[in-house]
Amino acid sequence: MKRYIEDTLAQYLTTHTVDKLRVCDIIAVTGVSRSGFYRLYPMGVNELCYSVVMGVLKLEQQEFKDWQAAMDFVITEIETKPRLFLNIYRLSLVIQENLFLKKAFLDFVCTYFNQDPFFKPIQPAHLAFFADALRWQISEWLAHDLSEPGVKIRARLGAFALLQPC
């Protein structure tokens, strides 16, 4: 049932522009009951949006040869599903200030960047800093409606570019 709700909402967010997402909207789109929704997502819409992002990216099912390949994958997914990610970004501004995007990027960095020999010796606190820098760069791209080409974002998202002062 969770997969159905997440897939249905992802499809809806891919085809419709949404400024606000309430539980009653999710119920209307998915047909799930209010009690069923909260049984599956006790943290509410925020938890569902996190699950949608992670479900669309399917990061836990991907294997990358290095962190740059992982970054390329994320950029390509955002480019191929712009309305979905713009909706998710706009909703994240309303729902707990990017909390689910922050968690998604921290999970992404800890999973994939921690495998790369360059990042392996980095302390978890520094990985969290890197995840925040990554989230900030992607959020800026989304805030400008993906107006820059993905190749520029890829260049900007190199590890050294993120860690250098602006």
C-alpha positions in Angstrom: 0.0 0.0 0.0 2.9 2.4 0.8 4.4 1.8 -2.6 1.1 2.5 -4.3 0.6 5.8 -2.4 4.2 6.9 -3.1 4.0 6.0 -6.8 0.6 7.6 -7.2 1.7 10.8 -5.5 4.9 10.9 -7.6 2.9 10.5 -10.8 0.5 13.2 -9.7 3.4 15.6 -8.8 5.0 14.8 -12.2 1.9 15.9 -14.1 0.4 18.7 -11.9 1.8 21.9 -10.4 1.1 21.9 -6.7 1.6 24.8 -4.3 0.3 23.1 -1.2 -0.1 19.5 -0.3 -2.5 18.5 2.5 -3.6 15.1 3.8 -7.0 15.7 2.2 -5.3 16.2 -1.2 -3.4 13.0 -0.8 -6.6 11.1 0.2 -8.3 12.5 -3.0 -5.4 11.5 -5.3 -4.7 8.1 -3.8 -8.0 6.9 -2.4 -6.5 6.0 1.0 -8.4 6.8 4.1 -7.2 9.4 6.6 -6.6 6.8 9.3 -4.8 4.6 6.7 -2.6 7.5 5.7 -1.5 8.2 9.3 -1.0 4.5 10.0 1.5 4.3 7.1 3.0 7.8 7.6 2.8 8.8 11.3 4.9 11.9 10.6 2.4 13.0 8.0 3.1 14.7 4.7 6.7 15.3 5.4 7.4 11.6 5.8 5.5 10.8 2.6 7.4 13.5 0.6 10.7 12.0 1.8 9.6 8.6 0.8 8.5 9.9 -2.7 12.0 11.5 -3.2 13.8 8.3 -2.2 11.4 6.1 -4.1 11.8 8.1 -7.3 15.6 8.2 -7.0 15.7 4.5 -5.9 19.1 5.3 -4.4 19.2 2.1 -2.3 18.9 0.1 -5.5 21.6 1.9 -7.5 25.3 1.0 -7.6 27.7 3.7 -8.7 31.4 3.3 -9.4 32.2 6.6 -7.7 30.6 9.7 -6.1 30.6 11.6 -9.4 28.5 8.9 -11.1 26.1 9.1 -8.2 25.9 12.9 -8.6 25.4 12.5 -12.4 22.5 10.2 -11.7 20.8 12.6 -9.3 21.2 15.6 -11.7 19.9 13.5 -14.6 16.9 12.4 -12.6 16.1 16.0 -11.6 16.4 17.1 -15.3 14.2 14.3 -16.6 11.5 14.9 -14.0 11.6 18.7 -13.5 7.9 19.2 -12.5 8.1 16.5 -9.8 11.3 17.9 -8.2 10.1 21.5 -8.5 6.9 20.5 -6.8 8.8 18.7 -4.1 11.1 21.6 -3.6 8.2 24.1 -3.4 6.4 21.9 -0.9 9.6 21.6 1.1 9.6 25.3 1.6 6.1 25.0 3.2 6.7 21.7 5.1 9.3 22.0 7.8 11.9 24.1 5.9 13.4 21.5 3.6 13.6 18.8 6.3 12.8 15.9 4.0 15.2 17.2 1.3 17.9 17.6 4.0 17.3 14.0 5.2 17.3 12.7 1.6 20.6 14.4 0.8 22.2 13.3 4.1 21.2 9.7 3.4 22.5 10.0 -0.2 25.9 11.4 1.0 26.3 9.0 3.8 25.5 6.0 1.5 27.4 6.8 -1.6 30.1 9.3 -0.7 31.2 7.2 2.2 32.1 4.4 -0.2 34.4 6.6 -2.3 38.1 6.4 -1.1 38.2 10.2 -1.1 35.4 10.5 1.4 35.9 7.3 3.4 38.1 8.9 6.1 35.9 12.0 6.5 34.1 12.2 9.9 30.2 11.9 9.9 29.9 15.6 11.0 31.9 16.6 7.9 29.7 14.4 5.7 26.6 16.2 7.2 28.3 19.5 6.2 28.9 18.2 2.7 25.3 17.0 2.5 24.1 20.5 3.5 26.3 22.1 0.9 25.0 19.7 -1.7 21.4 20.4 -0.7 22.0 24.1 -0.9 23.4 23.9 -4.4 20.5 21.7 -5.6 18.0 23.9 -3.8 19.4 27.0 -5.5 19.1 25.3 -8.8 15.5 24.4 -8.0 14.8 27.9 -6.7 15.7 29.3 -10.1 13.3 26.8 -11.8 16.2 24.6 -13.1 17.2 27.5 -15.4 20.8 26.5 -15.6 21.8 23.5 -17.7 22.7 20.3 -15.8 26.3 20.4 -17.0 26.9 23.7 -15.1 25.4 22.2 -12.0 27.5 19.1 -12.4 30.6 21.3 -12.5 29.5 23.2 -9.5 28.8 20.1 -7.5 32.4 18.7 -7.6 33.6 18.0 -4.1 36.3 20.7 -4.2 33.9 23.3 -5.6 31.4 22.7 -2.8 34.1 22.9 -0.1 35.7 26.1 -1.4 34.5 29.5 -0.2 32.1 31.2 -2.6 
